Amino acid sequence: MRYRSVFDIIGPVMIGPSSSHTAGAARIGRMARKLFGSTPERADITLYGSFAETYRGHGTDVALVAGLLDFETDDSRLSEALSIAAKKGIKVTFTTDKETQTEHPNTARLRLAGRGNALELVGVSIGGGKIEITEVDGFSISLTGSNPALLVLHRDKYGAVAEVAGLIAKYEMNISHMEVSRHERGHLAMMVIQTDEEINDGLAAEISGLTNMLNVAVLS
């Protein structure tokens, strides 16, 4: 892994006690909120491995909800996230699964709902406050949030990827990483495109207007 700054080594500015269990969890929650597009009305969260064993003592539950509220890792309100969410009418449930074996011990599955939308996401905290999103709505992906990214849900049709890549080139943006995941040939697929430059609303709107595009989410 290449470190870009000393802060990648020592971890983020955060409210403790643990960069993996607190800061990482907050970033998973915040990433889920960004992909969902707003604060959810309901969040059902399943914790695995080490998260399931120590989530109360290390504040993982509080941190995940803080992320859903769009709090940064050093936000002074982080410790009050559960009560703030309750006051906002957000229904949150936590379930521990100590039987399922996951690839990483610090794993959480978030199921979000509200305003007619739904999202299911799996995130892992890999240490030092860093995270990886490994699944979105059943699609296997790899997304760290370290670069601007587009997530495009689309019909698995000929030319769909080329059309999106063409629009990105039109905006003179460079693709740093791209992957496509699908459940079944000819049905639904998801593109995950990371770029060197920030993604503007104009590009997202043009991609949304393409034939066969179903949903476009931007992570900046």
N, C-alpha and C positions, 0 to 999 in steps of 0.2 A: 504494500500500500504506500503511495506517495503522499507525504504530508505537505500541505501548502503553507502552513504557518505553525508557530509554536502552540497555538491554541488547539490545533488538531491533535497534539500530543498530550497536553495537560487536561484537555476537556473544556467544556463550555463554562461560562459564567452562569451559576445556577444556585437555586435554593436546594440544599441537600435532602437526604443524606448520601445518595449514591448517584453517580453519573449514569450507570447502567439502568438502575431501577427507578430513578426519579427523572433526570434530564432526558434520558432516552425515551422513557414512557411518555413524557410530556410531548416530545417531538413526534412520536407515533400518533398520539391524539390529535395534534395540530395538523399533521399530514392528512389524517382521515377527514378532519373538518374541511380542509382545502378541497379535497376531492369531492366531498359531499356538497360543497358550495355554500353552506351556511351552518348555523348552530342547529344540531338535530333536536327533535322533540323527544326522542327515545334512543338510548344506547344500551345494548346488551353486550357485555364484554366477558369473554372467556379467557382465563389466564392459564398458562401451561408452564411446566418445569419450575425453575427458580422463582418466576413471577408468582406461580400458584402457591409456593411454599412461604414466601416472605412478603407478599404484596402489602399487607397492612403495616408491618413494621418499617418497611422501607418507603412507604408513601407512594407505591406504584399506582394504587387506585386513585389517589388524589391527583397525581401527576397526569394520568390519562385523561381525567375529566378536565383538568386545567387546560390541556391541549385542545380538547373539544370546545372549550370556551375561548380559544385563540390567545391564551396567555403564553408569553415567552418563558423560558426556563428560569429567568431571574425575576419574574414578576412577583411582587410582594403579596399578591392575592393568591398565589398558588396554594398555600396551605389551607385556604378557605374554599377551595374549588367545589367540594362536595356540597357545602351549604349554599354557595352561590348558585350552583346548578339547580338545587332544590327550589330556591326562591324564584328562579326563572321558569319553573314548571317542567324542567327536563327530568325525565324518568330514567334512572340509571340502575342497571343490575349487574352484579359480578358473580361469575361462576368459575370455580376452579376445576381443572381437569388434570389430575395427577397420574392418569393412566396412559393417555396418548403420548407417544414418543415423538417429539419434534426435533428438527435438525439443530435448533439452538435453544438453550434453556430459558432465555428471556423472550418468550413469545406471547403475543396477545392477538386475539381475534375480536374485531369490533363489528357489530351489526348496528347500523344507524338507520333511523327512519324519521320521517317528518315531511309535511307539506307535499305529500304524494311521492316523495323520493325515497329511495332505499340504497344502501351501500353496505357491502361486506368486504372487510379488509383484514389481512394478516400482516402484522409488523413484528420485527424482532429488534431488540436493543443489543448491539454488537460490542458495546464497550466505549467508554470515553464520551458518552452522550451521542454517539453515532447510531444510526438506525438503518434498516433496510425494510422496504415494503416488498413482500414476497408473493402476495396474492391480492387481486382485486376482483370481486364478483366472480370468483372461480377461475380467473385467468392467472396463470403463473407468470410473474414478472420479477424484475430486479430494479428497484428504484430507491436511491439513497437520499434524494432531496438536496444533494450537493450542487446540482446544476439545474437551470430552468428546464422544465419538461412539459411535454404534451402527452396526454393519455387520450387516445381516440378509439372509441368503440364503434365498430363498423361492420357491415356485411362483408363476408369473405368473398369478394368479387375480383375478377381480373382488373388490374390497373389501379385499384384503390390506393395501394401504397405509393405507386408512382405519382399519382395526382397530388397526394399530400407532400411528397418530397419536392415536387415541382413548385408548389406554392411556397415552401420554405426557401427554396432557391430564389424565387421571385423577390422575397424580402431580404435577400443577400445575407442569410443566416447559415451558420455552419452546424451540421449535425455531429455531435461528439459521440453519441451512442444511439442505436436504434434496435428494437426487437419487436417481433410480432408473435402473439400467442393466440391460439384458436382452440376451441373445443372439438370442432368437427369440420372437415372440409366443406366449404360452400355455405356455412352457416354464419355464426358470429365470430369476430376476431377483435383483438385489441392491439393497437400500436402503442408503444412507449418510445417516445423520441426525446432525447436530451440534446440541448443545444448550448453553444458557447455564449449566445446572446440572450437577453431577456425577450420573452415572447409577448408581442403586443396584441391588443384586442382585435385589431384588423385582421391579422393572420388567423386567429382563432375563429373569427366570424366567417372568413372565406372557406376555411376547412369545414365548418359546420354546414355551409351551403352546398358542399359537394354531394353528388348522388352517392348513396350508400353509407353516408356518415350518420351515426345515430346519437352520439354524444361526444363532446370535446371538453376536457378539463385541462386547465393550465396551472402549473406549479411554478411559481417564481421564486 
